[in-house]
């Protein structure tokens, strides 16, 4: 079997759990005008949406068009203005605005038809007046005229559309209850739509400036901290808009608009390709159970082979599993630690390990904190450990080097002088 075939099989195996997890789930995908301007990206995305559709996902696409509208107004010799990063849309812009959006939508539909012509069950791309608009109004003395904002989302109508097996498309065009045409900010639409229909995921393609220096995942408190010290105004505005979902959407994915494959990587790989903002827990810290033994062994075996951890047999681990806590991410054990009660109100911290792919994400600190809380509940006032490699990390987290004589008598008698482990103690 060739390496390419092996890679495909391994990838398929790894993605199988996500295929089942995402079946029947709803995703809102925001496509900025810069993304749509690249024909190759649109062609790739069209195929991928067809794949997602046939895997049972419900998809809402929200199409931006700022780049195309800029070009259309310039080519028509029409001046246009921005205020607070929103386009002012006077009445004379409306015909060009409607024509440009209509053409862009037609091109997108054509791409979908071509990209999915070989699918046994090709998706149908549809749009409708699901969004009711109202004037943005006069702000700081500036009349935005036909630039609008959301007044109401007919969420049941769009949910019915998705349930009937359609892929829904939103454009910058929206209408008021009196029939007026309005130009809406599509990122704002995407965020509000995802909240209104209680989407499982909001997927946002962003620019390099918007995504610069963002980590692989962010909790809400971490995102708020980054917003206060954003790398630039574009990043600040993007994160502020994400916050407008009121975190009714549990997972928001920020993806590179120059990587059309990012959508599949985000959905079907453990680590994705962009930044995940989560309002639930992306990983779970919990007490270990007997089903975790295999995962813990897989995590600690490389460290045992390097002599960093003392070797534990499966039988021993099964007997001691109640002493362990684990961090689980997408059914993978990525961290563990154990607490062993001893005499003299001292407890032992042992087997603290974090998967090499997930180090640098403060998972070790999270495990240590959990162990300290557990020790205090057991009435211990000191925590000790033996280590041959990582004593500097523990010193940085409140431990100090100590002599063997400070250990409980039973532990002193079991000390392995060949390993020459360093003794570290922390007062709780």
N, C-alpha and C positions, 0 to 999 in steps of 0.2 A: 504493500500500500504506500502511495506517495505521501510526502510530508503535507502537501496541500490538502489531501483527502483526510489525513489525520487531524489537521487543524480545523477543517470543516466539522468533522464529527465531534471534536472536543467543544467547539463553539456551540454546536447544536445541543449538546448535553448540558452545557452551562446555562443556555438560554431557556431550556425547557420549563424550569420552575417559573420563570417570568411570563412565559406564554400563558400558563394556566392562571397566574396571579392577575394578569391584565385582562383576561377574557371578560367581556361585559362591562369593562370600566370606561369612563368618559374622559377624554383628553381634549382640552382646548389648546390649539397651536397658533401662536402669533408669528406671522411672516412679515417682516418689515419690507418696505419698498426696495431696499438695497439687495435683499435676498432674491426677490422676485425678478430683479433686473438681470440676474444671471440665469441664462437659459438652461445651462447644465444642472444648476442647483434645482430649478423647478422641475426638470425632467426626472432627476433622482428622487426628489420629494414625492412626486406624483406616483412613482412606482412604490415607494415606501408606504404611502398612505393606502394604496391598494392592498399591500401586504397586511398592514394593521387591520384594515377593514375585514379581510378574510380570516384574520386571527381573532375576530370577535370584538374589537375595540370600537367604541363610538367616538367619532371625530368631529370636532368643530374647528374650521379654519378661519382665522381672522386676518384679512389681507390688508397690509399697509400699502401706501402708494405715494409717499412724500417725494421720493426721487422722481417718479414719473410725472407727478403734478408740477414739480419745479420745472422740468424740461418742457412740458406742454405749455405752461404759461409763458415761459421765456420764448419759445418758438412762435407763439401767437402774438408776441410783443406786448403782453399784458403785465403791468407792474403788480407785484404782490408784496405783502408785508407780514412780518411776524411780530407778535407781542407776547412776552412770557413763553416763548417757544411754541405758541399756537398760531396757525395761519389765520389771518383775517380774510374772510370770504365775502366780498361784496357781491351784489346781484350779478354784475357783469362777468364774474368768474364762473357762474353756475353752468352755462352751456359747455364750456371747455372741461370743467370739472366732471360733469356727467359723461361726456364723450370719452374722456380719458379712463375713468373708472370702468365704464362699459366695455371698452376695448380690452383693458387689462383682465377683466373678468372673463371675457370671451376667450382670450389667449390661454388663461389658466384652465378653463373647461376643455379647450382643445388639447392641451398637454395631458390632462387626465384621461381623456378618451384614447389618445395615442399610447400613453404609458401602460394602460391597463387592458389593451385590446386582447391580450393573450390570456387574461385572467378568466377562469371559468365562471366567476361571479363578480364582474367588475362593479366598482362603486359608482353611484350616481351623485354628482356634485350639484347641490341645489342651494338657492338663497331665497330670502323672503323678508317681509317687513316685520322681523321679530323685535327690532329695536325702535322704540318711540323716542323721538328727539325733542328738544326744546332749545331756544336760543341760549347761547352762552352769556349773552347780555353785554352790558357796558361795565368794563373793569378799568379802574383808574382813569376814567374819562375816555377810554377806547371802546368803541362799539364794534364787536366782533361780527355783527350782521349775520351771515348764514353759516358761521361756525357755531356748531351746536354742542350740547352735552346730553348725556342720557337722562331721560325722564322715566322710562319704564322699559323693562324687558319682558316680553311675552315668553316666559321661561317654559311654560307648559307646552306651548306650540312648538318650540324648538326641541323640547324633550320628546314630543310625539314624533317629530321628524326623525330624530336619531333612532327611536325605537322601531320605526318603520324601515330601517336599513339604509338611510341616506347619509351622505357626508354633507354637513352644513357649512355654508360659506357666508361670512360677514364681510362687508366692504365698508369704506368710509362714508358711503351714502346712507343716510337715514332720513325718516320723514316725521313731521309733527302730526298731531291729530287733526290739524287744519290743512294738511297736504303740502306744507312747505318742505323744500329740500334743504338738508343740512349736511355740512361736512364735519364728521366726527373724528376724534383722535382714536385710532384703532387699537393702540396699546391699552388705552383706558377701556375701550369696548371689551377687549379680551379679558382683562382683569375682572370687570363687572359681570361679564357673561359667565366666566368660570365660577364666580361666587353664586350667581343667580341659579344656575342649573346644578350646583353642588358637584362640580367636576372633581374627579379623583386627581387629576393632574393638570397643571397649566404649564405648557412648554413655550418658552420665549426665545426666539433667535435674537441675539444682540450683537452689537459691534465690538470691536477690540477695545475701544475706549470704555464702553459700558462694563466690560467683563474684566478689565485689567486688575491683576493682583487679587482676584476673588479666590477663596479656597474652594476645595472640592465640595464641602457642605457647610451650611450655616444654620444655626438655630435662630429663632426670632430675636433673642437678646443680642446674639452676635451680629445679626444683620443691622439691628438698630445702632450698634456701636460703629459699624462700618459706615452707615449713613451719615453719622456725625462727622466722620473723617474721610469722606469719599475721595477717591483719587481725582475726580473731576465732576463737573456739573452733570454730564450725561449719566454717569453712574449714579449720582445722587438722585436724579429724577427717575431713573429706572427703578431703583430700590423703593423710593417713595411711592411709586405707582403700584408696585407689588404689594406694599403695605395696605393699599386701598382694597385689597381682597378681604380685609378683616380676618385673614387667615382661616376663612371657611374652606379654602382649598389647602389640603394638608401638605401637598408636595408641589413646589414651583421649581421648574428646571430652567436654568439660564444656559443657553447653548450658543456656540460660535456660529454666526451667520455665514462664515466662509467654509463651514464643514456641513454639507447637506446630510451626511451620514450620521450626524450627531443625534438625530431623533431616535434612530434604532439603537445606538450605543447607550443612550440614556435609559431606554426602556428595557433593554434585554441584556445588559451587562451589569455586573455587581457594582462597578465603580463609575460607570458612565463616562462622559467626556467633558462635562461642563460643571456647573455649580448647582447643587441642590439646596433649596431653602425649605426647611421643614418646620411645621408647627406641631407635629407629633414627634415621637422619638425615632430618629433614623436608625439607632441601634438600641438594644434593650439590655440593661444590666439587671440580672435576676439571680436567685439561688440556682445552683446547678441541680440537675436530676440525673437519673441513671441513663437516660437517653443521650446525655451529653458526653458520656465517657469517650466515645470514639472521636468526637470533635476535639476534646481536650487533649487526648493522646496525639492526634495529628498536629495540634498546636505546639505541644511541648517536646515532642520527639527530636526535632532539629536542635533544640537547646540542650537536650540531654546528651546528644551525640557530640556537641561542642564542649561538654563538661560544665555548662553554665548552670544547669539544674541537675539535681540528683534524680537518677532514673526511678521511675515508678512503673510497676507492672499494672496491667489492666485489672487484675484481681484486687490489688491494693487500692487502686483508684476507685473501683466500685464500692469497696468497703468505706472509703473516706469521702465519698461524693458529697455528703451533707456539709462538709467543711468548705466546699468550694462555692464561689460566685463566678459567673461568666458574663461576658458581653457577647451578645449575638447580633449579627447583622445579616439579614436575608438568609437565615437558616445556617449561617456559618459562624462557628465560634472563633472570634477574633481576639479575645482576651480572657484571662482567668486569673484567679488568686485564691488562696486557701488560708483559713484561720484555724489554728490548733490551740485549744485552751491548755494551760499548764498550771503548775503550782505557783504560789506566792503572788497571785493576782497579775501574772504575766501571761500574755498570749503570744503565739508565734505566727508571724506572717510568712507564708511559704508559697512557692510556685507562682509568683506573679510574672505573667508573660503576656505580651501583646504581639500579635502577628506582624511580621516585618513589613507587610504592605500597608499597615494601618498605624505605624508609629508616627509620632509627631502630631497626633490629633488629641492629645491629652487624655487618652484612654487609660494610661497607667495611673495618672492622678485620680481618675474616676474610680478605678478599682481600689486604690489605696484608701480613698475616703470611705468607700463602702466597707472595707475591712475594719477601719478604725471605728466606725459606727457600730459594727457588729461586735467588736471587742468590748466597747463600752457597755453595750447591752448585756454582755456576759460578766460585767463587774470587773473587767481588767483595767488596771491603771497604767500598764506599760505594755508596749508592743516591741517584740524583738525579732530579728531575722539573722540568718547566716547566709553570706554571699561571697562568691569568689571573683565576681566581675563588675558588679553594678553598684558598689558602695557609694560612689560619688553622687549618683542620682538620688539615693536614699538620704544622704547627708543634705542635699539641696531641699529635701522635703521633710526636714525636721528631725532626722535621726542623728545620733552621734556614735562614734566608735567606742567600744567598751571591751573590757577584759572578759575572758571566758567565765571568770568567777561570779559575774553578775547574773549568769543564767540560772534557771531553776536546777536543783541538784540532779534531777532525772535527765535533763538535757545535757548537763555537763558530762555525765557518764557516757552519753552516746556521741559525744563530739568526735569527729573524724580528723585526727591530727594530720593525716596524709593530705586531705584537701586544703587544710590551712584556711578555712573560711574565716572571713572577718565577721565579728559580732557587732551588730548595730542595734541600738535601743532608742525608743521614742516614748516620752511621757505623754499620756493622753489627757 
